Amino acid sequence: MTAPTTPQRWSFLGPAGTFTEMALRQVAPPDVELDSCQDVPTALDRVRERQSDAAVVPIENSIEGGVNATLDNLVSGAPLTIAAEVAVPITFVLAGREGTRLEDVRAISTHPHAWAQCRGWVHRNLPDAVYVAGTSTSAPAKALAGSEDPGSLGYEAVLCNPLAAEQYGLAVIAGGVADNAGAITRFVKVTRPGRIGEPTGADKTTLQVQLPHDRSGALLGMLEQFSARGVNLSRIESRPVGDSLGRYRFSIDIEGHVREERVQAALIGLHRTCPQVRFLGSYPRLDARPVVVPAGTSDKDFIVARAWVKDVLDGRTL
Ligand SMILES: O=C(O)C(=O)C[C@]1(C(=O)O)C=C[C@@H](O)C=C1
């Protein structure tokens, strides 16, 4: 008889009904225990503090770009590792309490990223409506639905996902709200670091690299560490280090796995030349597209070349 296992506990940006919860459901075990958090840093700290086994957090939006709350948090504090990625198509509804008409809406609440994705729609359809920031898309929906005094909230409608509107019993005032059809947000599952798994041949590695400052060509030098080893970048974004103007770190996704020789060679080069390098995980690519390894950069090429150097050292090859 096998001993019963305790369900895993995963943290996420809540409350119930966020896009983050939709992402979590795609990768979590069915019996997962949900730990709803008010913001991304709290969800990540819950993992660091061993209060939960994993967190699912947004990392990149096809309209807004990188999610700074996640990128900045992953570079500070105790290290965490990305174990998987998930994408969720983003569609919004404008929802309110039963009977609310479009012309009644003077203020709208939602998460800042959701607002950024619907700004044009609001400008065209409700040009006088003002924005009230929410901690997520579902938090203001929950508050609006549950309030005994909705007039005191300061908004009459929310932008949330259709499931959240249904879940909280809000009425849809307008559906299909979006400035760009086909918006997608990419989320990552984050855990405490452990032994790195084996490559699948279709992997991605995430890094944060701080450049040496006051050195001309530092960015080019950093990029050469990758190009010289045939490592392709699929995302690169700069973030201010935060201690003074003009100092940046780069958040980078590369195609490949840290167990590959060419990726290790690039990481060694970065470590030698950059003041800070943080490895944030090697994990299977969402699209499962095999990584193209350019000629001369396969593991076998590195092993053969290293054996040749050894021969040189041992006096077998001149
Ligand atoms: O508020 C939510 O529902 C979230 O899951 C957060 C979030 C984000 O941070 O980008 C996720 C997807 C959408 O792009 C809007 C908001």
The ligand as an SDF file (V2000), in Angstrom:
LIG
                    3D

 16 16  0  0  0  0  0  0  0  0999 V2000
   -5.2280   40.3450  -12.8870 O   0  0  0  0  0  0  0  0  0  0  0  0
   -5.1530   39.2220  -13.4330 C   0  0  0  0  0  0  0  0  0  0  0  0
   -6.1470   38.5790  -13.7700 O   0  0  0  0  0  0  0  0  0  0  0  0
   -3.8420   38.6410  -13.6840 C   0  0  0  0  0  0  0  0  0  0  0  0
   -3.7210   37.4320  -13.7330 O   0  0  0  0  0  0  0  0  0  0  0  0
   -2.6740   39.5690  -13.9340 C   0  0  0  0  0  0  0  0  0  0  0  0
   -2.4970   39.9750  -15.3980 C   0  0  0  0  0  0  0  0  0  0  0  0
   -1.0730   40.6140  -15.6300 C   0  0  0  0  0  0  0  0  0  0  0  0
   -0.3290   40.8650  -14.7000 O   0  0  0  0  0  0  0  0  0  0  0  0
   -0.7740   40.8890  -16.8290 O   0  0  0  0  0  0  0  0  0  0  0  0
   -2.5640   38.7770  -16.2370 C   0  0  0  0  0  0  0  0  0  0  0  0
   -3.0800   38.7840  -17.4800 C   0  0  0  0  0  0  0  0  0  0  0  0
   -3.6640   40.0030  -18.0840 C   0  0  0  0  0  0  0  0  0  0  0  0
   -2.6630   40.4830  -18.9660 O   0  0  0  0  0  0  0  0  0  0  0  0
   -3.9640   41.0530  -17.0790 C   0  0  0  0  0  0  0  0  0  0  0  0
   -3.4970   40.9790  -15.8010 C   0  0  0  0  0  0  0  0  0  0  0  0
  1  2  2  0
  2  3  1  0
  2  4  1  0
  4  5  2  0
  4  6  1  0
  6  7  1  0
  7  8  1  0
  7 11  1  0
  7 16  1  0
  8  9  2  0
  8 10  1  0
 11 12  2  0
 12 13  1  0
 13 14  1  0
 13 15  1  0
 15 16  2  0
M  END
$$$$
